Amino acid sequence: MSSAITGLDSVFTSEYLNNSNQTKKLENSLSGDMKEKTEEELMEVCKDFETYFVEQMFKSMQKMVPKDEDSDNRYMDMFGDMLIQEYAKSATKQQDFGLAQSLFEQMKRNYGLG
């Protein structure tokens, strides 16, 4: 059983590092010079930001749900962030929240694109 837990721990660690890398990638995209970006690249960055924003909102919402003291939630403790991340990706693909489009239009005006 301990080898199974060790395997899960390594999956969790690699996913945590992947989440950190995604956050850093988004930060690097937003901190770069947007004047040199195409409209498609700019819109992709805006969509990534919208997904990140929705993910953070979902994480805040999850904190408001009381935890059941009787249940063993070690798998949710390990993989809950991955699940929330996938929910956020799915939500932003299926639903037009408008944040990405609003951000895109504002950035186009600010950088004189289009």
Residue, then its C-alpha position, 0 to 999 in steps of 0.5 A: m500500500s505504501s508504494a501506491i501512496t508513494g506513486l500518488d505522491s509523485v503524481f501530486t508533486s508533478e501536477y503541483l509543479n505543472n500548476s506552478n509552471q502554468t501560472k508562471k507561463l501566464e505571468n510571462s505572457l502578460s508581462g511581455d510586450m503586447k505590441e509585438k503580439t498578433e491578435e490571435e496571440l493576444m486573445e489566447v492570453c486573454k482566454d488563459f487569464e479568464t480560465y485562471f480567474v475562474e479557477q481561482m474563483f472555484k477554489s475560493m468557492q470550495k473553501m466555503v464548503p464545510k468538510d465532512e470530518d468522517s470521510d477520508n478525503r486524501y484523494m481530493d486533497m491530492f487531486g482536488d486542484m487538478l479537478i478544479q483546474e479542469y472544471a475551470k477549463s471546461a467552464t470557460k470553453q462552454q460558457d462565454f463569460g465575456l471577461a476574455q473578450s472585454l480584456f482583449e478589446q481593452m488591450k487592443r485599444n491600449y496597444g493600438l492593434g487592429 
